[in-house]
């Protein structure tokens, strides 16, 4: 279970970071939309995905402390 959560944490963290970077770069270039979605929506999705990765790592850390 822990290895699955670590895998989820890593992949969600990388995906979230890529979404945030994409949103920031597109907004700096002057765009307001990415594929029909507003830049703010993509940025919030990236932040939420990054949070999912952090929470997955937190669960792994808490489980390691219980043992």
DRENDO-958385 format. One record per atom (N, C-alpha, C): residue number from 0; atom name; z, y, x. Coordinates in pm, whole numbers. Last residue first. Layout:
N
<rec><i>NUM</i><at>CA</at><zz>Z</zz><yy>Y</yy><xx>X</xx></rec>
...
//
This chain:
67
<rec><i>66</i><at>N</at><zz>1297</zz><yy>235</yy><xx>452</xx></rec>
<rec><i>66</i><at>CA</at><zz>1308</zz><yy>105</yy><xx>521</xx></rec>
<rec><i>66</i><at>C</at><zz>1403</zz><yy>110</yy><xx>636</xx></rec>
<rec><i>65</i><at>N</at><zz>1279</zz><yy>494</yy><xx>367</xx></rec>
<rec><i>65</i><at>CA</at><zz>1362</zz><yy>403</yy><xx>289</xx></rec>
<rec><i>65</i><at>C</at><zz>1384</zz><yy>271</yy><xx>361</xx></rec>
<rec><i>64</i><at>N</at><zz>1095</zz><yy>616</yy><xx>533</xx></rec>
<rec><i>64</i><at>CA</at><zz>1235</zz><yy>652</yy><xx>548</xx></rec>
<rec><i>64</i><at>C</at><zz>1327</zz><yy>555</yy><xx>475</xx></rec>
<rec><i>63</i><at>N</at><zz>852</zz><yy>520</yy><xx>437</xx></rec>
<rec><i>63</i><at>CA</at><zz>895</zz><yy>479</yy><xx>571</xx></rec>
<rec><i>63</i><at>C</at><zz>1042</zz><yy>511</yy><xx>592</xx></rec>
<rec><i>62</i><at>N</at><zz>839</zz><yy>652</yy><xx>191</xx></rec>
<rec><i>62</i><at>CA</at><zz>852</zz><yy>506</yy><xx>192</xx></rec>
<rec><i>62</i><at>C</at><zz>897</zz><yy>456</yy><xx>329</xx></rec>
<rec><i>61</i><at>N</at><zz>799</zz><yy>913</yy><xx>281</xx></rec>
<rec><i>61</i><at>CA</at><zz>921</zz><yy>880</yy><xx>205</xx></rec>
<rec><i>61</i><at>C</at><zz>944</zz><yy>730</yy><xx>206</xx></rec>
<rec><i>60</i><at>N</at><zz>547</zz><yy>890</yy><xx>404</xx></rec>
<rec><i>60</i><at>CA</at><zz>665</zz><yy>928</yy><xx>482</xx></rec>
<rec><i>60</i><at>C</at><zz>794</zz><yy>892</yy><xx>411</xx></rec>
<rec><i>59</i><at>N</at><zz>385</zz><yy>824</yy><xx>183</xx></rec>
<rec><i>59</i><at>CA</at><zz>396</zz><yy>731</yy><xx>296</xx></rec>
<rec><i>59</i><at>C</at><zz>520</zz><yy>763</yy><xx>378</xx></rec>
<rec><i>58</i><at>N</at><zz>414</zz><yy>1055</yy><xx>30</xx></rec>
<rec><i>58</i><at>CA</at><zz>461</zz><yy>927</yy><xx>-24</xx></rec>
<rec><i>58</i><at>C</at><zz>478</zz><yy>825</yy><xx>88</xx></rec>
<rec><i>57</i><at>N</at><zz>290</zz><yy>1237</yy><xx>202</xx></rec>
<rec><i>57</i><at>CA</at><zz>431</zz><yy>1252</yy><xx>170</xx></rec>
<rec><i>57</i><at>C</at><zz>489</zz><yy>1122</yy><xx>115</xx></rec>
<rec><i>56</i><at>N</at><zz>23</zz><yy>1154</yy><xx>195</xx></rec>
<rec><i>56</i><at>CA</at><zz>99</zz><yy>1142</yy><xx>319</xx></rec>
<rec><i>56</i><at>C</at><zz>249</zz><yy>1152</yy><xx>294</xx></rec>
<rec><i>55</i><at>N</at><zz>-29</zz><yy>1227</yy><xx>-71</xx></rec>
<rec><i>55</i><at>CA</at><zz>-42</zz><yy>1087</yy><xx>-30</xx></rec>
<rec><i>55</i><at>C</at><zz>34</zz><yy>1063</yy><xx>100</xx></rec>
<rec><i>54</i><at>N</at><zz>6</zz><yy>1504</yy><xx>-57</xx></rec>
<rec><i>54</i><at>CA</at><zz>98</zz><yy>1425</yy><xx>-138</xx></rec>
<rec><i>54</i><at>C</at><zz>90</zz><yy>1277</yy><xx>-103</xx></rec>
<rec><i>53</i><at>N</at><zz>-213</zz><yy>1573</yy><xx>105</xx></rec>
<rec><i>53</i><at>CA</at><zz>-76</zz><yy>1600</yy><xx>149</xx></rec>
<rec><i>53</i><at>C</at><zz>25</zz><yy>1516</yy><xx>72</xx></rec>
<rec><i>52</i><at>N</at><zz>-427</zz><yy>1498</yy><xx>-63</xx></rec>
<rec><i>52</i><at>CA</at><zz>-408</zz><yy>1435</yy><xx>68</xx></rec>
<rec><i>52</i><at>C</at><zz>-267</zz><yy>1455</yy><xx>121</xx></rec>
<rec><i>51</i><at>N</at><zz>-386</zz><yy>1675</yy><xx>-274</xx></rec>
<rec><i>51</i><at>CA</at><zz>-379</zz><yy>1531</yy><xx>-297</xx></rec>
<rec><i>51</i><at>C</at><zz>-357</zz><yy>1456</yy><xx>-166</xx></rec>
<rec><i>50</i><at>N</at><zz>-436</zz><yy>1917</yy><xx>-142</xx></rec>
<rec><i>50</i><at>CA</at><zz>-302</zz><yy>1889</yy><xx>-191</xx></rec>
<rec><i>50</i><at>C</at><zz>-284</zz><yy>1740</yy><xx>-219</xx></rec>
<rec><i>49</i><at>N</at><zz>-710</zz><yy>1891</yy><xx>-106</xx></rec>
<rec><i>49</i><at>CA</at><zz>-624</zz><yy>1898</yy><xx>11</xx></rec>
<rec><i>49</i><at>C</at><zz>-479</zz><yy>1868</yy><xx>-27</xx></rec>
<rec><i>48</i><at>N</at><zz>-786</zz><yy>1905</yy><xx>-373</xx></rec>
<rec><i>48</i><at>CA</at><zz>-812</zz><yy>1783</yy><xx>-298</xx></rec>
<rec><i>48</i><at>C</at><zz>-727</zz><yy>1778</yy><xx>-172</xx></rec>
<rec><i>47</i><at>N</at><zz>-711</zz><yy>2167</yy><xx>-435</xx></rec>
<rec><i>47</i><at>CA</at><zz>-650</zz><yy>2056</yy><xx>-507</xx></rec>
<rec><i>47</i><at>C</at><zz>-669</zz><yy>1924</yy><xx>-432</xx></rec>
<rec><i>46</i><at>N</at><zz>-880</zz><yy>2308</yy><xx>-262</xx></rec>
<rec><i>46</i><at>CA</at><zz>-736</zz><yy>2321</yy><xx>-246</xx></rec>
<rec><i>46</i><at>C</at><zz>-664</zz><yy>2204</yy><xx>-315</xx></rec>
<rec><i>45</i><at>N</at><zz>-1129</zz><yy>2235</yy><xx>-370</xx></rec>
<rec><i>45</i><at>CA</at><zz>-1095</zz><yy>2202</yy><xx>-231</xx></rec>
<rec><i>45</i><at>C</at><zz>-946</zz><yy>2208</yy><xx>-206</xx></rec>
<rec><i>44</i><at>N</at><zz>-1106</zz><yy>2349</yy><xx>-624</xx></rec>
<rec><i>44</i><at>CA</at><zz>-1123</zz><yy>2204</yy><xx>-610</xx></rec>
<rec><i>44</i><at>C</at><zz>-1089</zz><yy>2158</yy><xx>-470</xx></rec>
<rec><i>43</i><at>N</at><zz>-1094</zz><yy>2618</yy><xx>-553</xx></rec>
<rec><i>43</i><at>CA</at><zz>-978</zz><yy>2555</yy><xx>-616</xx></rec>
<rec><i>43</i><at>C</at><zz>-987</zz><yy>2403</yy><xx>-610</xx></rec>
<rec><i>42</i><at>N</at><zz>-1357</zz><yy>2643</yy><xx>-451</xx></rec>
<rec><i>42</i><at>CA</at><zz>-1241</zz><yy>2668</yy><xx>-364</xx></rec>
<rec><i>42</i><at>C</at><zz>-1116</zz><yy>2604</yy><xx>-423</xx></rec>
<rec><i>41</i><at>N</at><zz>-1506</zz><yy>2596</yy><xx>-681</xx></rec>
<rec><i>41</i><at>CA</at><zz>-1521</zz><yy>2505</yy><xx>-567</xx></rec>
<rec><i>41</i><at>C</at><zz>-1402</zz><yy>2520</yy><xx>-472</xx></rec>
<rec><i>40</i><at>N</at><zz>-1422</zz><yy>2817</yy><xx>-829</xx></rec>
<rec><i>40</i><at>CA</at><zz>-1399</zz><yy>2683</yy><xx>-880</xx></rec>
<rec><i>40</i><at>C</at><zz>-1408</zz><yy>2580</yy><xx>-768</xx></rec>
<rec><i>39</i><at>N</at><zz>-1517</zz><yy>3030</yy><xx>-676</xx></rec>
<rec><i>39</i><at>CA</at><zz>-1373</zz><yy>3014</yy><xx>-697</xx></rec>
<rec><i>39</i><at>C</at><zz>-1338</zz><yy>2875</yy><xx>-747</xx></rec>
<rec><i>38</i><at>N</at><zz>-1794</zz><yy>3002</yy><xx>-703</xx></rec>
<rec><i>38</i><at>CA</at><zz>-1733</zz><yy>2979</yy><xx>-572</xx></rec>
<rec><i>38</i><at>C</at><zz>-1582</zz><yy>2955</yy><xx>-587</xx></rec>
<rec><i>37</i><at>N</at><zz>-1902</zz><yy>2827</yy><xx>-997</xx></rec>
<rec><i>37</i><at>CA</at><zz>-1860</zz><yy>2948</yy><xx>-929</xx></rec>
<rec><i>37</i><at>C</at><zz>-1788</zz><yy>2911</yy><xx>-799</xx></rec>
<rec><i>36</i><at>N</at><zz>-2175</zz><yy>2600</yy><xx>-1013</xx></rec>
<rec><i>36</i><at>CA</at><zz>-2031</zz><yy>2625</yy><xx>-1020</xx></rec>
<rec><i>36</i><at>C</at><zz>-1999</zz><yy>2754</yy><xx>-945</xx></rec>
<rec><i>35</i><at>N</at><zz>-2444</zz><yy>2569</yy><xx>-962</xx></rec>
<rec><i>35</i><at>CA</at><zz>-2403</zz><yy>2598</yy><xx>-1099</xx></rec>
<rec><i>35</i><at>C</at><zz>-2254</zz><yy>2621</yy><xx>-1116</xx></rec>
<rec><i>34</i><at>N</at><zz>-2447</zz><yy>2531</yy><xx>-680</xx></rec>
<rec><i>34</i><at>CA</at><zz>-2491</zz><yy>2427</yy><xx>-771</xx></rec>
<rec><i>34</i><at>C</at><zz>-2446</zz><yy>2447</yy><xx>-915</xx></rec>
<rec><i>33</i><at>N</at><zz>-2240</zz><yy>2782</yy><xx>-638</xx></rec>
<rec><i>33</i><at>CA</at><zz>-2285</zz><yy>2664</yy><xx>-563</xx></rec>
<rec><i>33</i><at>C</at><zz>-2321</zz><yy>2559</yy><xx>-666</xx></rec>
<rec><i>32</i><at>N</at><zz>-2238</zz><yy>3141</yy><xx>-658</xx></rec>
<rec><i>32</i><at>CA</at><zz>-2246</zz><yy>3008</yy><xx>-721</xx></rec>
<rec><i>32</i><at>C</at><zz>-2289</zz><yy>2903</yy><xx>-619</xx></rec>
<rec><i>31</i><at>N</at><zz>-2246</zz><yy>3371</yy><xx>-518</xx></rec>
<rec><i>31</i><at>CA</at><zz>-2139</zz><yy>3359</yy><xx>-616</xx></rec>
<rec><i>31</i><at>C</at><zz>-2133</zz><yy>3220</yy><xx>-679</xx></rec>
<rec><i>30</i><at>N</at><zz>-2314</zz><yy>3471</yy><xx>-180</xx></rec>
<rec><i>30</i><at>CA</at><zz>-2342</zz><yy>3390</yy><xx>-299</xx></rec>
<rec><i>30</i><at>C</at><zz>-2220</zz><yy>3385</yy><xx>-391</xx></rec>
<rec><i>29</i><at>N</at><zz>-2260</zz><yy>3597</yy><xx>60</xx></rec>
<rec><i>29</i><at>CA</at><zz>-2298</zz><yy>3679</yy><xx>-55</xx></rec>
<rec><i>29</i><at>C</at><zz>-2327</zz><yy>3602</yy><xx>-182</xx></rec>
<rec><i>28</i><at>N</at><zz>-2152</zz><yy>3474</yy><xx>277</xx></rec>
<rec><i>28</i><at>CA</at><zz>-2296</zz><yy>3499</yy><xx>282</xx></rec>
<rec><i>28</i><at>C</at><zz>-2345</zz><yy>3576</yy><xx>160</xx></rec>
<rec><i>27</i><at>N</at><zz>-1896</zz><yy>3438</yy><xx>191</xx></rec>
<rec><i>27</i><at>CA</at><zz>-1918</zz><yy>3538</yy><xx>295</xx></rec>
<rec><i>27</i><at>C</at><zz>-2067</zz><yy>3571</yy><xx>304</xx></rec>
<rec><i>26</i><at>N</at><zz>-1942</zz><yy>3227</yy><xx>14</xx></rec>
<rec><i>26</i><at>CA</at><zz>-1898</zz><yy>3357</yy><xx>-39</xx></rec>
<rec><i>26</i><at>C</at><zz>-1920</zz><yy>3467</yy><xx>63</xx></rec>
<rec><i>25</i><at>N</at><zz>-2016</zz><yy>3021</yy><xx>189</xx></rec>
<rec><i>25</i><at>CA</at><zz>-2110</zz><yy>3067</yy><xx>87</xx></rec>
<rec><i>25</i><at>C</at><zz>-2072</zz><yy>3204</yy><xx>32</xx></rec>
<rec><i>24</i><at>N</at><zz>-1778</zz><yy>2995</yy><xx>339</xx></rec>
<rec><i>24</i><at>CA</at><zz>-1904</zz><yy>3034</yy><xx>404</xx></rec>
<rec><i>24</i><at>C</at><zz>-2007</zz><yy>3085</yy><xx>304</xx></rec>
<rec><i>23</i><at>N</at><zz>-1595</zz><yy>2918</yy><xx>139</xx></rec>
<rec><i>23</i><at>CA</at><zz>-1575</zz><yy>3042</yy><xx>214</xx></rec>
<rec><i>23</i><at>C</at><zz>-1705</zz><yy>3088</yy><xx>279</xx></rec>
<rec><i>22</i><at>N</at><zz>-1703</zz><yy>2674</yy><xx>49</xx></rec>
<rec><i>22</i><at>CA</at><zz>-1684</zz><yy>2786</yy><xx>-44</xx></rec>
<rec><i>22</i><at>C</at><zz>-1669</zz><yy>2918</yy><xx>31</xx></rec>
<rec><i>21</i><at>N</at><zz>-1699</zz><yy>2520</yy><xx>287</xx></rec>
<rec><i>21</i><at>CA</at><zz>-1825</zz><yy>2547</yy><xx>217</xx></rec>
<rec><i>21</i><at>C</at><zz>-1811</zz><yy>2668</yy><xx>125</xx></rec>
<rec><i>20</i><at>N</at><zz>-1423</zz><yy>2511</yy><xx>337</xx></rec>
<rec><i>20</i><at>CA</at><zz>-1511</zz><yy>2575</yy><xx>433</xx></rec>
<rec><i>20</i><at>C</at><zz>-1645</zz><yy>2611</yy><xx>369</xx></rec>
<rec><i>19</i><at>N</at><zz>-1342</zz><yy>2367</yy><xx>107</xx></rec>
<rec><i>19</i><at>CA</at><zz>-1291</zz><yy>2502</yy><xx>133</xx></rec>
<rec><i>19</i><at>C</at><zz>-1382</zz><yy>2577</yy><xx>229</xx></rec>
<rec><i>18</i><at>N</at><zz>-1477</zz><yy>2124</yy><xx>146</xx></rec>
<rec><i>18</i><at>CA</at><zz>-1504</zz><yy>2206</yy><xx>27</xx></rec>
<rec><i>18</i><at>C</at><zz>-1458</zz><yy>2350</yy><xx>47</xx></rec>
<rec><i>17</i><at>N</at><zz>-1357</zz><yy>2037</yy><xx>386</xx></rec>
<rec><i>17</i><at>CA</at><zz>-1501</zz><yy>2065</yy><xx>382</xx></rec>
<rec><i>17</i><at>C</at><zz>-1538</zz><yy>2151</yy><xx>261</xx></rec>
<rec><i>16</i><at>N</at><zz>-1094</zz><yy>2000</yy><xx>299</xx></rec>
<rec><i>16</i><at>CA</at><zz>-1123</zz><yy>2099</yy><xx>403</xx></rec>
<rec><i>16</i><at>C</at><zz>-1270</zz><yy>2136</yy><xx>404</xx></rec>
<rec><i>15</i><at>N</at><zz>-1133</zz><yy>1793</yy><xx>114</xx></rec>
<rec><i>15</i><at>CA</at><zz>-1081</zz><yy>1922</yy><xx>72</xx></rec>
<rec><i>15</i><at>C</at><zz>-1111</zz><yy>2032</yy><xx>172</xx></rec>
<rec><i>14</i><at>N</at><zz>-1223</zz><yy>1586</yy><xx>287</xx></rec>
<rec><i>14</i><at>CA</at><zz>-1309</zz><yy>1636</yy><xx>179</xx></rec>
<rec><i>14</i><at>C</at><zz>-1264</zz><yy>1774</yy><xx>131</xx></rec>
<rec><i>13</i><at>N</at><zz>-994</zz><yy>1556</yy><xx>450</xx></rec>
<rec><i>13</i><at>CA</at><zz>-1123</zz><yy>1594</yy><xx>509</xx></rec>
<rec><i>13</i><at>C</at><zz>-1216</zz><yy>1651</yy><xx>403</xx></rec>
<rec><i>12</i><at>N</at><zz>-803</zz><yy>1482</yy><xx>255</xx></rec>
<rec><i>12</i><at>CA</at><zz>-784</zz><yy>1599</yy><xx>340</xx></rec>
<rec><i>12</i><at>C</at><zz>-914</zz><yy>1648</yy><xx>401</xx></rec>
<rec><i>11</i><at>N</at><zz>-909</zz><yy>1249</yy><xx>152</xx></rec>
<rec><i>11</i><at>CA</at><zz>-893</zz><yy>1365</yy><xx>64</xx></rec>
<rec><i>11</i><at>C</at><zz>-874</zz><yy>1492</yy><xx>146</xx></rec>
<rec><i>10</i><at>N</at><zz>-897</zz><yy>1086</yy><xx>382</xx></rec>
<rec><i>10</i><at>CA</at><zz>-1027</zz><yy>1117</yy><xx>321</xx></rec>
<rec><i>10</i><at>C</at><zz>-1018</zz><yy>1238</yy><xx>228</xx></rec>
<rec><i>9</i><at>N</at><zz>-617</zz><yy>1082</yy><xx>433</xx></rec>
<rec><i>9</i><at>CA</at><zz>-713</zz><yy>1129</yy><xx>532</xx></rec>
<rec><i>9</i><at>C</at><zz>-845</zz><yy>1171</yy><xx>469</xx></rec>
<rec><i>8</i><at>N</at><zz>-511</zz><yy>980</yy><xx>192</xx></rec>
<rec><i>8</i><at>CA</at><zz>-468</zz><yy>1108</yy><xx>246</xx></rec>
<rec><i>8</i><at>C</at><zz>-568</zz><yy>1166</yy><xx>345</xx></rec>
<rec><i>7</i><at>N</at><zz>-634</zz><yy>729</yy><xx>175</xx></rec>
<rec><i>7</i><at>CA</at><zz>-658</zz><yy>829</yy><xx>70</xx></rec>
<rec><i>7</i><at>C</at><zz>-623</zz><yy>969</yy><xx>123</xx></rec>
<rec><i>6</i><at>N</at><zz>-521</zz><yy>611</yy><xx>404</xx></rec>
<rec><i>6</i><at>CA</at><zz>-666</zz><yy>625</yy><xx>394</xx></rec>
<rec><i>6</i><at>C</at><zz>-702</zz><yy>731</yy><xx>290</xx></rec>
<rec><i>5</i><at>N</at><zz>-253</zz><yy>615</yy><xx>328</xx></rec>
<rec><i>5</i><at>CA</at><zz>-293</zz><yy>688</yy><xx>448</xx></rec>
<rec><i>5</i><at>C</at><zz>-444</zz><yy>712</yy><xx>444</xx></rec>
<rec><i>4</i><at>N</at><zz>-268</zz><yy>446</yy><xx>106</xx></rec>
<rec><i>4</i><at>CA</at><zz>-229</zz><yy>586</yy><xx>88</xx></rec>
<rec><i>4</i><at>C</at><zz>-265</zz><yy>671</yy><xx>209</xx></rec>
<rec><i>3</i><at>N</at><zz>-339</zz><yy>208</yy><xx>232</xx></rec>
<rec><i>3</i><at>CA</at><zz>-429</zz><yy>265</yy><xx>133</xx></rec>
<rec><i>3</i><at>C</at><zz>-396</zz><yy>414</yy><xx>112</xx></rec>
<rec><i>2</i><at>N</at><zz>-115</zz><yy>163</yy><xx>390</xx></rec>
<rec><i>2</i><at>CA</at><zz>-243</zz><yy>186</yy><xx>457</xx></rec>
<rec><i>2</i><at>C</at><zz>-346</zz><yy>245</yy><xx>360</xx></rec>
<rec><i>1</i><at>N</at><zz>79</zz><yy>121</yy><xx>194</xx></rec>
<rec><i>1</i><at>CA</at><zz>87</zz><yy>239</yy><xx>280</xx></rec>
<rec><i>1</i><at>C</at><zz>-45</zz><yy>268</yy><xx>349</xx></rec>
<rec><i>0</i><at>N</at><zz>0</zz><yy>-119</yy><xx>82</xx></rec>
<rec><i>0</i><at>CA</at><zz>0</zz><yy>0</yy><xx>0</xx></rec>
<rec><i>0</i><at>C</at><zz>0</zz><yy>126</yy><xx>86</xx></rec>
//
